[in-house]
Amino acid sequence: MIQRIQPGKRYSEAVIANGLVFLSGMVPDNTDSDATAQTANVLAQIDTLLQELGLNKSHIVDAIIYLADMADYNAMNTAWDLWVAEGQAPARATVEARLANPEWKVEIKVTAAL
């Protein structure tokens, strides 16, 4: 069975299938901030959505981080390192990509286990 969470016309905020939760790419609300603050904002959004599903960041098995500019890698990691659960870091990839909104410095997509 597939369950769609907060489905919209173009995408769902999350999809649950086969014991996994696939979150859509999350983007910052604070577009006037630096990469560290934008990353912290996105991670807080991930926390909130996972909590709504009865999960937390320790359930995350995979993360893909998209940076508009790889020069922000260390700034992004400043927020990431404060957030990631000690001893429970997920598999992760970080790539540079042109994001849909030029004010976004980061977009993060995660997969979690139920």
C-alpha positions as CSV (number, residue, x, y, z in Angstrom):
1,M,0.0,0.0,0.0
2,I,1.2,3.5,-0.8
3,Q,0.2,6.4,1.5
4,R,0.6,10.0,0.3
5,I,1.1,12.7,3.0
6,Q,-0.2,16.2,2.2
7,P,-0.7,15.5,-1.5
8,G,-0.8,18.4,-3.9
9,K,-1.3,18.8,-7.6
10,R,2.5,18.4,-8.4
11,Y,3.8,16.4,-5.4
12,S,3.2,15.1,-1.9
13,E,5.2,16.3,1.0
14,A,5.9,12.6,1.8
15,V,5.1,9.2,0.5
16,I,5.1,6.0,2.6
17,A,5.7,2.7,0.8
18,N,7.3,-0.6,1.7
19,G,8.3,0.5,5.2
20,L,10.1,3.7,4.0
21,V,9.1,7.3,4.1
22,F,10.2,9.4,1.2
23,L,10.2,13.2,2.0
24,S,10.0,15.7,-0.9
25,G,12.9,18.1,-1.3
26,M,12.6,20.6,1.5
27,V,13.6,24.2,0.9
28,P,14.2,27.2,3.2
29,D,11.5,29.7,4.3
30,N,14.2,32.2,5.2
31,T,15.6,33.1,1.8
32,D,17.3,36.2,3.1
33,S,19.6,34.2,5.3
34,D,23.0,32.6,4.7
35,A,23.5,28.9,3.9
36,T,23.9,27.9,7.6
37,A,20.6,29.5,8.6
38,Q,18.8,28.2,5.5
39,T,20.1,24.6,6.2
40,A,19.0,24.9,9.9
41,N,15.5,26.0,8.7
42,V,15.2,23.1,6.3
43,L,16.3,20.6,8.9
44,A,13.7,22.0,11.3
45,Q,11.1,21.4,8.6
46,I,12.3,17.8,8.2
47,D,12.0,17.4,12.0
48,T,8.5,18.7,12.0
49,L,7.3,16.5,9.2
50,L,8.9,13.4,10.7
51,Q,7.3,14.2,14.0
52,E,3.9,14.4,12.4
53,L,4.5,10.9,11.1
54,G,5.6,9.6,14.6
55,L,9.3,9.5,13.6
56,N,12.5,11.5,14.3
57,K,15.8,12.1,12.6
58,S,17.3,8.8,13.9
59,H,14.9,7.1,11.4
60,I,16.6,8.8,8.4
61,V,18.5,6.3,6.3
62,D,19.5,8.5,3.3
63,A,19.9,12.2,2.6
64,I,20.6,14.1,-0.6
65,I,21.6,17.7,-0.2
66,Y,21.5,20.0,-3.1
67,L,23.6,23.2,-2.9
68,A,23.2,26.1,-5.3
69,D,26.9,26.8,-4.8
70,M,29.4,24.2,-3.5
71,A,31.2,27.1,-1.8
72,D,28.5,26.8,0.8
73,Y,29.5,23.2,1.7
74,N,31.2,24.1,5.0
75,A,28.4,26.5,6.0
76,M,25.8,23.8,5.3
77,N,27.8,21.3,7.3
78,T,27.9,23.7,10.3
79,A,24.1,23.3,10.6
80,W,24.1,19.7,9.6
81,D,26.7,18.7,12.2
82,L,24.8,20.3,15.0
83,W,21.6,18.6,13.9
84,V,22.5,15.0,12.9
85,A,21.9,12.4,15.6
86,E,25.2,11.3,17.3
87,G,26.2,7.9,15.9
88,Q,23.2,7.8,13.6
89,A,24.3,9.8,10.6
90,P,22.4,8.6,7.4
91,A,24.1,7.8,4.1
92,R,24.5,11.1,2.4
93,A,25.3,12.7,-0.9
94,T,25.9,16.5,-1.5
95,V,25.8,17.9,-5.0
96,E,25.8,21.3,-6.6
97,A,22.6,22.0,-8.5
98,R,20.7,25.0,-9.9
99,L,17.7,25.2,-7.6
100,A,14.2,26.3,-8.8
101,N,14.4,29.6,-6.8
102,P,17.7,31.5,-7.0
103,E,17.2,32.7,-3.4
104,W,17.5,29.1,-2.1
105,K,21.0,28.1,-1.1
106,V,20.0,24.5,-0.1
107,E,17.4,21.8,-0.7
108,I,17.4,18.6,1.2
109,K,15.6,15.3,0.4
110,V,15.6,12.4,2.9
111,T,14.3,8.9,3.2
112,A,13.4,7.4,6.6
113,A,12.5,4.0,7.8
114,L,9.3,3.4,9.7
